[in-house]
Amino acid sequence: MPTCPRCNSKKAQVLCESPEKGCWIMYSCPICTFTWRSTEPETIKNPILYDPRFRVDPNKMKDYQVHPEIAKRRK
């Protein structure tokens, strides 16, 4: 399995494969929820080339807001 480019986790998994065999594979990281295809440019799928501004620390995942808060209903 590939290493997650965003958090460097070794737990990335195959999420799905292209309907036409061999076109692409989609990977997902269960640690930081990053997903990418095998056809992405190297700057997206290669952990060494991934932009450090977008990296996340797996130890701080609990501190990150994953989903935006739902606004209160207006009356």
N, C-alpha and C positions, 0 to 999 in steps of 0.2 A: 504494500500500500504506500501511496505517496505521503510525504510529510505536508501538513497544512502550511501553506505559505503565510497565513496571517498570524497564527499563534505557535507555529513549530511543533504542534502536537503530532505524535506518531500514530494517532488513532483515526485518521481519515478513512472513510469507507466509500465504496462504490454506492452511489445513490441510485443510478439507473444507467442504461446504455441506450444508444440511438436505436430507433426502430429498424433502421437499415444497418445490419451488422457491420461493425468496424468503423463507423463514421465518427463517433465520439463516445466518451465515457464521462458521466457526471459524477463528481466526488463531493462529499460533504464531511465537514468536521463536526463531531458531536460536542466538542469543547467550546468552540466559538461560533458555531453555526455558519461558517463560511462555506460557500459552494462554488465550484468551478468546473469547467469542462476541460477535457484533455486537449481541446483545440484552442484554448486561450493562448495569448502571447506569453512568452517566457517571463515577462515582467509581472504576470499575474500568477502563474502556476509554479514558478521556481522560487523557493523560499529565500535563496541567496539574492535574487534580483527584485524581490517584492519590495515596494516602497515602504521604508521604515515608518513613515508618517501614519500608515494605516495598520501597523501591527498592534496586536493586543497581547496583554500579559494574561495567560490562563489563570494565574493566581488571583487576578483582580476581576474575574468575570462576574462575581457576585456584586461588584460595585458598579458595573455598567448597566445602564437602563436598556433593556433589550427591546421593549415595546413602549411606544409613547403612551402616556396616560390618556385615558378617555375623558374628554371634556364633560363637565357637568351639563345636564340638560337645561337649556334656556326655557324660561316660562313665557 
